Amino acid sequence: MQRPAPPAKLAASYDTRSGAPEPGMSHHRRSFAFLCAGHSATHLAMLIFPTAVLALAPAWQQGYDGLIALGTIGFVTYAAGTLPAGWLGDRWSRTGMMTVFFVGLGLSLVLTGFARDPLELGLGLGAIGLFSSIYHPVGIAHLVEITDRSGRAIGINGVFGNMGIAGAAITAGALSAAFGWQAAFIVPGAAVILIGILYALFAREKAAATAPVAKTTQADAKPTDQRRVFGYLVISALGTGLIFNGITVAMPALFAERLVLPDDPRLVGAAVSGVTAIAAFAQIVTGSLMNDRRVKPLLIALTAGQALLFLLIAGAGGLVAVGLALPLLLMVFGEIPASDWLIARYTAAASRARSYAIMYVISLGVSLLAAPLIAYFHGTRFGFTGLLLLFAGCAALITAAGFALPGRALGAVAARSAASPAE
């Protein structure tokens, strides 16, 4: 299918070759920048605790196994808030919801830093999860709405999300070592509040000056192909939800154990962040390949590779484990744009935030098992080896489901210029 020419308003605002906003359009460029900053903020906020707990446990004279389980509270609210956020993004205002996201998340981080006992810590983590839940259904829906070739745009945005993941470990580790675990929450929280204030001012300016936004519509996909894609997305959401959340939460403790690092959060954070930062850029490559519709073989290769590497890392230690962790994370993070790309191509714009929300609820729902599973395996004779073998099985299941995808992914969607009620 030949790509239709983009409407004039869309073409004037975005570079259709890259999927990113053109430098000359300040409103669109800044909107894209805020969306990328929001992606970094949500992942950084959700992953501060797994590293900060390494300093918090001795400060409160409690064990790691008991405290890390508190992370489940944040992931429960993260999942629970996704559907309401998607509904409000479609029905109320996406810019309004993003303002709530930034300010609410920043305040939650700051207040968590003042927690005095596990109860207050759990409440703070719950608030962090609730406000973080706004980003993916609302921010990603807005992102694909304002770009023509959304695969590369999703990939670029995904890199910023991965930078948040990478930055969480090193930021929490450095701040905890220098100022105490409280600073690991308070300092990033203050930064997110500042971004939220700037975004609120930008949103007011944008409301007065911006032109109508182009909205993509569903292309002529066969109903059978839509059902096959939906089935794949459900299985993928279940498997990747557990893999992604599990490996990112467990990685600080896994590196500390396998590398036998000194008891210093800075060294653990630097090791985790270094590997994650390098892997972050995989999404730009995979996003670009998805634009060329090579989705099915790409996804099968990525998930099959994950299954193999999880098996190898389960039996490895020391620097070998770190060396294998890099290609593993390249594949885990490189797979992330796939679901967003498929939803963008197979759903109508008016319900897109809710479509994202449904898949994120499935993914986040199963991800709630990550922290309890980590605590369970860490406290048994299986250790992290058993956890890695479980992840290998999940990746193998997703690989099998990938063979059911349509042989040729849906081509470019048609675009129409229309005012967005969700702005």
Secondary structure, 3 states (H helix, E strand, C coil): CCCCCCCHHHHHHEECCCCEECCCCHHHHHHHHHHHHHHHHHHHHHCHHHHHHHHHHHHHCCCHHHHHCCHHHHHHHHHHCHHHHHHHHHHCCHHHHHHHHHHHHHHHHHHHCCCCCHHHHHHHHHHHHHHHCCHHHHHHHHHHHCCCCHHHHHHHHHHHHHHHHHHHHHHHHHHHHHHCHHHHHHHHHHHHHHHHHHHHHHHHHHHHHCCCCEEECCCCCCHHHHHHHHHHHHHHHHHHHHHHHHHHHHHHHHHHHHCCCCCCHHHHHHHHHHHHHHHCCHHHHHHHHHHCCCHHHHHHHHHHHHHHHHHHHHCCCHHHHHHHHHHHHHHHHHCHHHHHHHHHHHCCHHHHHHHHHHHHHHHHHHHCCHHHHHHHHHCCCCHHHHHHHHHHHHHHHHHHHHCCCCCCCCCCCCEEECCCCCC
